[in-house]
C-alpha cells in the first residue's frame, strides 16, 4: 500500500492524468479517495480514459456531476446497521466491516463516501461488540466480511478474526468480499490460505470487471487459493465503456471459469453519487444476459442483480423467458427470440373441483 499512488499529482507523475486537468481533479479527490497499486499501474500504459482498467481507477471530472436521484448511501447500509461494523439486512446473514480501507478505490464504488478513512476501522472494543452481536443472534448462518476490503488486514489480524468467527457454533459460512487478489496478487500467500482454515466453510468472492485484470500473477494467486480448497466466486459491476458488450462479458466469464472461479453476480450499477457516466440501462443489461444465456456454458452465467435503493435488498432482474400461464399454457422465448408453446400437464385446468366436507362436490 505504501508504494501505491494516492493523489492526483502521483497520477500525473505516472503519466495517467494530464497536468492541465490536475487542479480540477483535486476537487474530485477531496470527496472520493484515490489509491492505485503498482500491479494496476503496470496494466495502464497511457492516459487513455477509454481503457477499461484506467476507467475503473483513475478519477474523472464526470464524478463532479451528481444527479438528483443519486444517494450517499444507495443500498441502505446505515438503515440496517445494528452496531458499528455490522449491517444486518437479511435474516440469515450479516455484513461485518472491520475496515473502511481498500487496496484500490474504484471510481464507481457504492460506498465511495465512506471508504478511505483509516480511522473508521473497528478498534478492539468495537470489533468485540460486533462479534458479540453475531454470537447473540442464532439465526445468523453466514457472515460476509466486507468493508473496505478485509484483505488489507494483516495475516495475524485476519487469522484472529477468522478464528473468532469459527468458534461461533451457528455460523456455518464465512464469505470474504475482496478486490485484493486482482490488484495485489502478491498478498495471496501460503500463510494467507492457512489463515482461512476454520470450521465454517470459507468462500472468497472476487470483484473483477474485465478480462485484462486476470494477469498471469492474478491467475497464480487464484490457483493457490483453489488448490488449497477455497471456493472462489466472482462479482462484476456492469459498467459503460468497461464491460457493456457481449464480447467483454463473455471473455471475462469464460476466463473466470477457466481459472476455477464461478461467476456469481452481475450487478446493475448502484445509484452512488457521481457515477452516472458508468450507467448502463436495465434493458441493455437484459439483452446482454440473454446473449450470454444462449451462447455460453451454464457455468459462465452470473445472476443479473439490482440492489433496491434504500436498503430493501437485492432482486434478480434478468430477462424473463416465461409468460404468465393461460389455462396451464405458457409461452417460452428462447435465446434467439423465437416463441414456443408449452402446456404443463401437472397444473389444474380452468375446471376445478372443490371438495366440500360431508357434502356434494361442486364444480367451478
Secondary structure, DSSP 8 states (H G I E B T S, - for coil): -TTSB-SHHHHHHTTSS-GGGHHHHHHHHTTS---B-HHHHTT--SS-TTSHHHHHHS--GGGG---TT-BTTTT-TGGGEEETTEEEEETTEEEE------SS--TT-TTTTTTT-GGGS--HHHHHHHHHHHHT-TT--EEEE-SS-GGGS-HHHHHHHHHHHHT-TT--EEEEEESHHHH-GGG--HHHHHHT--SSEEEEEEE---GGG--HHHHHHHHHHHHTT-EEEEEEE--TTTT-SHHHHHHHHHHHHHTTEEEEEEE----BTT-GGG---HHHHHHHHHHHHHHS-GGG--EEEEE-TTT--EEE-----B---BTTEEEEE-TTS-EEEEE-TTS--SS-EE--TTS--EE-
